[in-house]
Amino acid sequence: MLIFQLLAFAGLAAGLYGIYLRYAETRRRALPVDKSPVKGNISHGIAYAFTTGMMPWAKESTRIHLIAYLRGIGFHIGIFAAIGTVILSPFWEWFPPLLSWTLSWVLFLGALLGAAGGLMRIAEHNLRGLSLPDDHFAVWLTTLFIAVTGLGLVNEAFVVPMYLVGAVTFTYVPLGKIRHCLYFFFSRTFFGKFFGRRGVFPHPEAVQ
């Protein structure tokens, strides 16, 4: 069991190192100079981008497709819960039964929502046309990771598969689409700086 634990944590270390390399590479890239006059507060724009600007009512796409938005939120909660559960796996025996039961159901729900997203990419015409093989692989790999982690909590037979799938998932993070967990912060910062500088976001009182 120790070997499989070390394998999973080696995958986690490899994934984190890969994300660091991606971060360093992105930071080295030159950004275009914004020569527009400053009409608003850039820091307020960035704050908006990471708070109110992420709410479902702030974006037309999520206002119209609220169920899809909630599905994505639940899926990502399942991903973060699975990562935390694997990291804390050496201490499972000290978990209160209620905590283990709650975590397992959060993970099962997250896996179900992930599978729903994977099926939507296959069945829905627009999503199918936009999806690359990496999109499909990333969704199903993370869904499997969440599901096996939930099973590992309730059945010891799935603990070793959990570590194996976890090692693959962690290692794959900087290599495939899952690395958007890093680029998300760059894109939201750029969004906030760009529109905050122009006084567009947050909306001026006259627009509100």
PAVOBA-487387 format. One line per 4 residues: their letters; for each residue x, y, z of N, C-alpha, C. Coordinates in steps of 0.2 Angstrom, whole numbers. Layout:
a> X Y Z X Y Z X Y Z | ...
//
This chain:
mlif> 4 -6 0 0 0 0 4 6 0 | 10 6 4 14 12 4 17 14 -3 | 19 8 -7 21 9 -14 16 13 -18 | 10 11 -17 5 15 -21 3 22 -19
qlla> 4 23 -12 3 29 -10 9 34 -12 | 15 31 -12 20 35 -15 20 37 -22 | 17 32 -26 16 33 -33 11 38 -34 | 5 39 -30 1 44 -31 3 51 -29
fagl> 7 51 -24 10 57 -22 16 59 -27 | 19 55 -30 24 56 -35 21 59 -41 | 15 57 -43 11 60 -48 9 67 -46 | 7 68 -40 5 74 -38 10 79 -38
aagl> 16 77 -36 22 81 -37 24 83 -44 | 24 78 -48 25 79 -55 20 84 -58 | 14 83 -57 9 88 -59 10 95 -57 | 11 96 -50 13 103 -48 19 106 -51
ygiy> 24 102 -52 30 104 -56 28 106 -63 | 24 102 -66 23 104 -73 19 110 -73 | 14 111 -68 10 117 -68 15 123 -67 | 20 122 -63 25 128 -61 28 129 -68
lrya> 30 124 -72 34 126 -78 29 130 -83 | 23 128 -83 18 131 -87 17 138 -85 | 17 139 -78 17 146 -76 23 150 -78 | 29 147 -77 35 151 -78 35 153 -86
etrr> 33 148 -90 33 150 -97 28 155 -99 | 22 155 -96 17 160 -97 19 167 -95 | 22 167 -89 25 174 -86 30 177 -91 | 34 173 -94 39 175 -99 37 178 -105
ralp> 31 177 -107 28 179 -113 26 187 -113 | 28 191 -118 27 198 -118 20 199 -119 | 17 204 -115 10 206 -116 10 212 -120 | 5 213 -124 4 219 -128 3 225 -124
vdks> 6 230 -126 5 237 -122 -2 240 -123 | -5 241 -118 -12 244 -119 -11 252 -118 | -12 255 -124 -11 262 -125 -18 266 -124 | -23 263 -122 -29 266 -121 -29 271 -115
pvkg> -32 276 -115 -32 280 -109 -36 277 -103 | -33 278 -97 -36 275 -91 -43 279 -89 | -48 275 -89 -55 278 -88 -58 275 -81 | -55 270 -79 -58 267 -73 -52 264 -68
nish> -54 260 -64 -49 257 -59 -47 250 -61 | -41 249 -62 -39 242 -64 -40 237 -59 | -38 239 -53 -39 234 -47 -46 232 -46 | -50 237 -47 -57 236 -46 -60 231 -51
giay> -57 232 -57 -59 227 -63 -57 220 -61 | -51 219 -59 -48 213 -57 -52 210 -51 | -54 214 -46 -58 211 -41 -65 209 -43 | -68 213 -48 -74 211 -51 -74 204 -54
aftt> -68 204 -58 -68 198 -62 -67 191 -58 | -65 192 -52 -64 186 -48 -70 185 -43 | -74 190 -43 -80 189 -38 -87 190 -41 | -90 196 -41 -96 196 -44 -96 194 -52
gmmp> -91 196 -55 -91 194 -62 -91 186 -64 | -90 182 -59 -91 175 -60 -98 172 -58 | -102 177 -55 -109 174 -53 -113 173 -60 | -118 168 -59 -121 166 -65 -125 172 -68
wake> -128 176 -64 -132 182 -67 -127 187 -71 | -121 187 -70 -116 192 -73 -115 190 -80 | -116 184 -82 -114 182 -89 -120 179 -93 | -121 181 -99 -127 179 -102 -127 171 -103
stri> -122 168 -105 -121 161 -106 -124 157 -100 | -122 159 -94 -124 155 -88 -131 157 -86 | -133 163 -87 -140 165 -86 -145 161 -90 | -143 160 -96 -148 156 -101 -147 148 -99
hlia> -141 146 -97 -140 139 -96 -138 138 -89 | -142 139 -85 -141 139 -77 -140 132 -75 | -143 127 -78 -142 120 -76 -135 117 -78 | -133 119 -84 -126 117 -86 -121 121 -81
ylrg> -122 127 -79 -118 130 -75 -117 127 -68 | -123 125 -65 -123 121 -59 -120 114 -59 | -121 111 -65 -118 105 -66 -110 105 -66 | -108 111 -69 -100 112 -69 -98 113 -62
igfh> -101 117 -59 -99 119 -52 -99 113 -48 | -104 108 -48 -104 102 -44 -98 98 -46 | -97 97 -53 -92 93 -55 -85 95 -52 | -84 102 -53 -77 105 -50 -77 104 -42
igif> -82 104 -39 -82 103 -32 -80 96 -31 | -83 91 -35 -81 84 -34 -73 83 -35 | -70 87 -40 -63 86 -42 -59 88 -36 | -61 94 -33 -57 97 -28 -58 92 -21
aaig> -64 90 -20 -65 85 -15 -61 79 -16 | -60 76 -22 -56 70 -23 -49 71 -22 | -46 77 -24 -39 78 -23 -38 79 -15 | -42 82 -12 -41 83 -5 -42 76 -1
tvil> -46 72 -3 -48 65 0 -41 61 -1 | -39 61 -7 -33 57 -9 -27 59 -4 | -26 66 -4 -20 69 0 -21 67 7 | -27 66 10 -28 65 17 -29 57 18
spfw> -29 53 13 -30 46 13 -26 42 19 | -20 44 20 -16 41 26 -20 42 32 | -24 46 33 -28 48 39 -35 46 39 | -37 42 34 -44 40 34 -47 37 40
ewfp> -43 33 43 -45 29 49 -47 33 55 | -45 40 55 -47 44 60 -53 49 58 | -55 48 52 -61 51 50 -67 49 53 | -72 54 56 -78 52 59 -82 49 53
plls> -86 44 55 -91 41 50 -95 46 46 | -97 51 49 -102 56 46 -98 59 40 | -91 61 42 -87 64 37 -86 60 31 | -84 53 32 -83 49 27 -89 48 23
wtls> -95 47 26 -101 46 22 -103 52 18 | -102 58 21 -103 64 17 -99 65 11 | -92 64 12 -87 65 7 -89 60 1 | -91 54 3 -92 49 -2 -98 51 -7
wvlf> -103 54 -4 -109 56 -7 -107 62 -12 | -103 67 -9 -101 72 -13 -97 70 -19 | -93 65 -18 -89 62 -24 -93 58 -29 | -98 55 -26 -102 51 -31 -106 56 -35
lgal> -109 61 -32 -113 66 -36 -108 70 -41 | -102 71 -39 -97 75 -43 -96 70 -49 | -95 64 -48 -94 59 -53 -100 59 -58 | -106 58 -55 -112 58 -59 -112 64 -64
lgaa> -111 70 -61 -111 76 -65 -106 77 -70 | -100 74 -69 -95 73 -73 -96 69 -79 | -99 63 -78 -102 59 -83 -107 62 -87 | -111 66 -84 -117 70 -88 -113 74 -93
gglm> -108 78 -91 -104 82 -95 -101 79 -101 | -98 73 -99 -95 69 -105 -100 67 -110 | -106 65 -108 -111 62 -112 -114 68 -116 | -114 74 -113 -116 80 -117 -112 82 -122
riae> -105 81 -121 -100 82 -127 -101 77 -133 | -104 71 -131 -105 67 -136 -112 68 -140 | -117 69 -136 -124 70 -139 -125 76 -142 | -123 82 -139 -125 89 -141 -121 91 -147
hnlr> -125 93 -152 -121 94 -159 -116 99 -158 | -117 105 -155 -112 110 -155 -106 108 -150 | -107 105 -145 -102 103 -140 -98 98 -144 | -101 93 -147 -97 88 -151 -93 91 -156
glsl> -95 96 -160 -91 99 -165 -85 103 -162 | -86 106 -156 -80 110 -153 -75 105 -149 | -77 99 -147 -73 95 -143 -68 91 -146 | -62 92 -144 -56 88 -146 -55 82 -142
pddh> -51 77 -145 -50 71 -141 -48 72 -134 | -44 77 -133 -41 79 -126 -47 81 -122 | -52 85 -124 -58 87 -120 -61 81 -118 | -63 76 -122 -66 70 -120 -62 66 -115
favw> -56 65 -116 -51 61 -111 -51 65 -105 | -50 71 -104 -49 75 -98 -56 74 -94 | -62 75 -97 -68 74 -93 -69 67 -90 | -68 62 -95 -69 55 -92 -63 53 -87
lttl> -57 55 -88 -52 54 -83 -53 56 -76 | -55 63 -76 -57 66 -70 -63 63 -67 | -68 61 -71 -74 58 -68 -72 51 -65 | -68 47 -69 -66 41 -66 -62 42 -59
fiav> -58 47 -59 -54 48 -53 -59 50 -47 | -64 54 -48 -68 56 -43 -72 50 -41 | -75 46 -45 -79 40 -44 -74 34 -40 | -68 33 -42 -64 28 -39 -62 31 -32
tglg> -61 37 -31 -60 40 -24 -66 39 -20 | -72 40 -22 -78 39 -18 -78 32 -16 | -77 27 -21 -77 20 -19 -72 18 -14 | -66 21 -15 -61 19 -10 -62 21 -3
lvne> -67 26 -2 -69 28 4 -73 23 8 | -77 20 4 -82 15 7 -80 8 6 | -75 6 2 -73 -1 0 -65 -1 -1 | -62 -5 4 -54 -5 3 -52 -8 -3
afvv> -56 -12 -7 -54 -15 -13 -52 -9 -18 | -55 -3 -18 -54 2 -23 -49 7 -21 | -45 6 -15 -40 10 -13 -34 10 -18 | -32 4 -20 -26 4 -24 -28 7 -31
pmyl> -34 5 -34 -36 8 -40 -36 16 -40 | -38 18 -34 -39 25 -33 -32 29 -33 | -27 26 -30 -20 28 -31 -17 28 -38 | -19 23 -41 -16 22 -48 -19 27 -53
vgav> -26 28 -52 -30 33 -57 -28 40 -54 | -27 41 -48 -24 47 -45 -18 49 -48 | -13 44 -48 -6 46 -51 -7 48 -58 | -11 44 -62 -11 46 -69 -15 53 -70
tfty> -20 54 -66 -23 61 -67 -19 67 -65 | -15 66 -59 -11 71 -57 -5 73 -62 | -2 67 -65 3 68 -70 0 71 -76 | -6 70 -78 -9 72 -84 -11 80 -84
vplg> -12 82 -78 -14 89 -77 -10 94 -81 | -4 95 -81 0 100 -85 0 98 -92 | -2 92 -94 -1 90 -101 -7 91 -106 | -13 91 -103 -19 91 -106 -23 97 -104
kirh> -30 96 -106 -34 102 -105 -35 104 -97 | -34 99 -93 -34 101 -86 -30 106 -84 | -25 108 -87 -21 114 -86 -24 120 -86 | -31 121 -88 -34 127 -88 -35 129 -81
clyf> -34 125 -76 -34 127 -69 -29 132 -67 | -24 133 -72 -19 138 -71 -21 144 -75 | -22 143 -82 -24 148 -86 -30 152 -84 | -34 149 -80 -40 152 -78 -38 159 -74
ffsr> -33 159 -70 -31 165 -66 -28 170 -71 | -24 168 -76 -22 173 -81 -28 176 -85 | -32 172 -87 -38 175 -91 -42 179 -87 | -44 178 -81 -48 182 -77 -44 188 -75
tffg> -38 188 -74 -34 194 -73 -34 199 -79 | -33 196 -85 -33 200 -91 -39 203 -92 | -45 199 -91 -52 202 -92 -53 208 -87 | -51 207 -81 -52 212 -76 -48 218 -78
kffg> -41 217 -80 -37 223 -81 -40 227 -87 | -42 223 -92 -44 226 -99 -50 230 -98 | -55 227 -95 -61 231 -94 -61 236 -88 | -58 234 -83 -57 239 -78 -54 245 -80
rrgv> -49 245 -84 -45 251 -87 -50 255 -91 | -54 252 -94 -59 256 -98 -65 258 -94 | -66 257 -88 -71 259 -84 -78 255 -86 | -77 249 -89 -83 245 -91 -85 241 -85
fphp> -81 237 -82 -82 233 -76 -78 235 -70 | -81 236 -64 -88 235 -63 -92 241 -67 | -98 239 -68 -102 244 -72 -103 251 -68 | -102 256 -72 -103 263 -69 -110 263 -66
eavq> -111 268 -61 -118 269 -58 -123 271 -64 | -121 275 -69 -126 277 -74 -128 271 -78 | -124 266 -79 -126 260 -82 -131 255 -78 | -129 255 -71 -133 251 -67 -140 254 -66
//
